[in-house]
């Protein structure tokens, strides 16, 4: 994975919808500190169907891809909440995605591969990971709430 692209993924801030429809901003940080975990399961996954292989698509195409992925996630019987990942240096750049709660890495990476995504995020109480899917790479670090 290109260093520039990896760095962009590594700084992504995620506006996550939580159970009960509350929303919070999640920021990636170098080290994990104690944070309130919002789910009753030990892991959540963050992924998108937008901009496959980091090729920028028209907004209406990304919207359709996002909706199709949502239907596929529901058909698989997975629990998911919408999210919005964005660049903190340029919040106008964003991608809609989903936070899948409680699934396994193989299922999530297979889904990401089908939607031609370079990587997914693995989110847990003890850390945050960037996992390469179409491109190689792995980075474990921390997360915190910023709102």
C-alpha positions as CSV (number, residue, x, y, z in Angstrom):
1,X,0.0,0.0,0.0
2,X,1.4,3.4,-0.8
3,X,2.7,5.3,2.2
4,X,0.6,8.3,1.3
5,X,-2.6,6.3,1.2
6,X,-1.7,4.3,4.4
7,X,-1.1,7.7,6.2
8,X,-4.5,8.9,5.0
9,X,-6.3,5.8,6.4
10,X,-4.3,6.1,9.6
11,X,-5.6,9.7,10.2
12,X,-9.2,9.0,9.3
13,X,-11.7,10.3,11.9
14,X,-15.0,8.3,12.0
15,X,-18.4,9.7,12.9
16,X,-20.0,6.5,14.3
17,X,-23.7,5.8,14.9
18,X,-24.1,3.8,18.1
19,X,-26.9,1.7,19.5
20,X,-29.8,4.0,20.4
21,X,-28.9,6.2,17.4
22,X,-26.4,8.4,19.4
23,X,-23.3,9.5,17.5
24,X,-19.7,10.1,18.5
25,X,-16.5,11.0,16.8
26,X,-13.7,8.4,16.9
27,X,-10.1,9.4,16.5
28,X,-7.1,7.2,15.9
29,X,-4.2,7.8,18.3
30,X,-0.7,6.2,18.8
31,X,-1.5,4.6,22.2
32,X,-4.7,3.1,23.7
33,X,-6.1,4.7,26.8
34,X,-9.2,3.6,28.7
35,X,-12.3,4.5,26.7
36,X,-16.0,3.6,27.1
37,X,-16.7,0.6,24.8
38,X,-20.2,1.1,23.2
39,X,-21.0,-2.5,22.2
40,X,-21.8,-5.8,24.0
41,X,-19.4,-7.7,21.9
42,X,-15.6,-7.5,21.8
43,X,-15.0,-6.3,18.3
44,X,-16.4,-4.1,15.6
45,X,-15.3,-3.6,12.0
46,X,-15.4,-0.4,9.9
47,X,-15.6,-0.5,6.1
48,X,-17.0,1.3,3.1
49,X,-18.1,0.5,-0.4
50,X,-17.1,3.9,-1.7
51,X,-14.3,4.7,-4.0
52,X,-13.1,1.2,-4.8
53,X,-9.3,0.8,-4.8
54,X,-9.2,4.6,-3.9
55,X,-10.5,5.5,-7.3
56,X,-12.8,8.5,-6.7
57,X,-16.4,7.9,-8.0
58,X,-19.2,10.3,-8.5
59,X,-21.2,11.0,-5.3
60,X,-24.4,9.3,-6.7
61,X,-22.4,6.2,-7.6
62,X,-20.9,6.0,-4.1
63,X,-24.4,6.5,-2.6
64,X,-25.7,3.5,-4.6
65,X,-22.7,1.4,-3.6
66,X,-23.2,2.3,0.0
67,X,-26.9,1.3,-0.1
68,X,-26.1,-1.9,-1.9
69,X,-23.5,-2.8,0.7
70,X,-26.0,-2.1,3.4
71,X,-28.5,-4.5,1.8
72,X,-25.8,-7.2,1.5
73,X,-24.8,-6.7,5.2
74,X,-28.4,-7.2,6.2
75,X,-28.8,-10.2,4.0
76,X,-25.8,-11.8,5.7
77,X,-27.6,-11.3,9.0
78,X,-24.9,-9.0,10.4
79,X,-25.5,-6.1,12.9
80,X,-24.3,-2.8,11.4
81,X,-24.5,0.9,12.1
82,X,-23.8,3.6,9.5
83,X,-20.7,5.7,9.9
84,X,-18.9,8.5,8.1
85,X,-15.2,8.5,7.7
86,X,-13.4,11.8,6.9
87,X,-10.1,13.5,6.6
88,X,-9.6,15.8,9.7
89,X,-7.5,18.2,7.5
90,X,-10.3,18.4,5.0
91,X,-13.7,17.4,6.5
92,X,-15.4,18.0,3.1
93,X,-13.7,14.7,2.0
94,X,-15.8,11.9,3.5
95,X,-17.0,8.4,2.7
96,X,-20.1,6.7,4.1
97,X,-19.5,3.3,5.6
98,X,-20.7,0.8,8.1
99,X,-19.6,-0.4,11.5
100,X,-20.2,-4.1,11.7
101,X,-20.5,-5.3,15.2
102,X,-19.3,-8.8,16.3
103,X,-18.4,-10.4,13.0
104,X,-15.1,-12.2,12.2
105,X,-12.2,-11.0,10.1
106,X,-12.7,-13.5,7.2
107,X,-16.3,-12.4,6.7
108,X,-15.5,-8.7,6.8
109,X,-12.4,-8.9,4.6
110,X,-14.3,-11.0,2.1
111,X,-17.0,-8.3,2.0
112,X,-14.4,-5.6,1.6
113,X,-12.7,-7.6,-1.2
114,X,-16.1,-7.9,-3.0
115,X,-16.4,-4.1,-2.9
116,X,-12.8,-3.6,-4.0
117,X,-11.6,-2.0,-0.8
118,X,-7.9,-1.6,0.1
119,X,-8.3,-2.0,3.8
120,X,-10.7,-2.3,6.8
121,X,-10.5,-1.1,10.4
122,X,-10.8,-3.5,13.3
123,X,-12.0,-1.7,16.4
124,X,-11.9,-3.2,19.9
125,X,-11.8,-2.0,23.5
126,X,-8.0,-2.4,23.6
127,X,-7.0,-0.9,20.3
128,X,-7.6,0.0,16.7
129,X,-6.1,-1.8,13.7
130,X,-5.8,-0.9,10.0
131,X,-5.8,-4.2,8.1
132,X,-4.9,-4.4,4.4
133,X,-7.3,-6.3,2.2
134,X,-6.5,-5.7,-1.5
135,X,-3.2,-4.1,-0.5
136,X,-0.8,-5.4,2.1
137,X,-0.2,-3.8,5.4
138,X,-1.2,-3.9,9.1
139,X,-1.0,-1.2,11.8
140,X,-2.1,-1.5,15.4
141,X,-2.6,1.6,17.5
142,X,-5.2,3.2,19.8
143,X,-8.4,5.2,19.5
144,X,-10.3,7.7,21.6
145,X,-13.6,9.6,21.6
146,X,-13.2,13.2,20.6
147,X,-16.9,14.1,21.2
